[in-house]
Amino acid sequence: MTAPAPKPWIAAIAPYVPGRATTDDGRKVAKLSSNENPLGTSPAAVEAFQSAGHSLSRYPDAGAAIVREAIAAKYGLDPARIIYGTGSDEVLHLAAGAFAGQGDEIIYVRYGFAVYEIAARRVGATPIVAPDTDYATDVDAILACVTERTRVVFVANPNNPTGTFVPRAEIARLHRGLPADVLLVIDQAYAEYLEPEDDDAGLSLAMNEPNVLVTRTFSKIHGLAAERIGWGYASAPIVSAMHKIRMPFNITIAGQQAAVAAINDDAFVDATRAHNAKWRAWFADEIASLGNAGLRAIPSQANFVLVLFQGALTGEAAYKGLMEAGYIVRWLPGQGLPHALRITIGTEAECRGVIAALRQLVERAG
Ligand SMILES: *Cc1c(COP(=O)(O)O)cnc(C)c1O
């Protein structure tokens, strides 16, 4: 008996593992595993979302005009050069799908975002993994991986799961080192958490260079992860190729309304950034004080911290112990990080609770 066989490059995909919301024994506890916004969502966005409930029988605007106009006004962009997707995840897939296929290579860094490998394999391209330098993106290592088969380079900045940030001069050097026919995708899911002066390193490149795509999301600082809205900015030819293969109606009506309200709610964005900066610094200091127990926080510019466990308390034991104490964080053995946990900066109570639980675990591990 034969059955339909998936293409070999599809069979080779290891499925994406989302952050968990419940413990092994089914308890619902504090979820610090998906980098969601601890302040929730802009009240204006919630209201806009709810007011869209009367149009369920209508298809959304396939052109997402109100979203593109709002984004363009906010960042001084050309609305015609904005691509959008069901989350920036879709935009990343569109980039791979429009510019790479069998026989081509897609480069990303070790300890990079898990979606890049899936996006590369999905289109039959060969994933090429550039080594890191102490968990951070190494521009020279990426450039050393480039061949005549390279079609796309994915760089998250700040990076997930490490939180590390590549300064704008280094990103510019990466771009200069790439052949003109390689698409550089700068995934800025966490850009809004940076101090404003660093903020548009990616967007200014995307405005001026024909081979740079910047992606952004409404899931993180805007607190709209449930609605799945992402966008990207690139030259007109790049964007028009991606439009050809996106799902026609890829942002819902309610999602479009909510996104417009969210991007205009500066107070909510500022409050989220300030909360994150304060508690991320506190959290990193607390981890540093556990340094003699082998804990180390990788310096983060995002809304999470990658903590290494190199003493008696292992990453796996810390993961299980935190779950027991009521905190689900991200343990990523499948991404080569069995000795690390990625912990989202939550509310004040959650930050304090995680640190207290870690201190107990460290003591018990002796
Ligand atoms: C969260 C995240 C995204 C995208 O999320 P969407 O919800 O699909 O917009 C993209 N890239 C990185 C690095 C992320 O961490």
The ligand as a Gaussian input file, in Angstrom:
#p B3LYP/6-31G(d) Opt

LIG

0 1
 C        7.669000      36.595000      18.630000
 C        8.598000      36.682000      17.467000
 C        8.143000      36.853000      16.145000
 C        6.767000      36.902000      15.718000
 O        5.745000      36.787000      16.181000
 P        4.301000      36.926000      15.495000
 O        3.440000      36.733000      16.658000
 O        4.216000      35.845000      14.463000
 O        4.260000      38.273000      14.889000
 C        9.048000      36.970000      15.127000
 N       10.353000      36.922000      15.370000
 C       10.844000      36.753000      16.598000
 C       12.308000      36.726000      16.786000
 C        9.983000      36.600000      17.676000
 O       10.476000      36.389000      18.881000

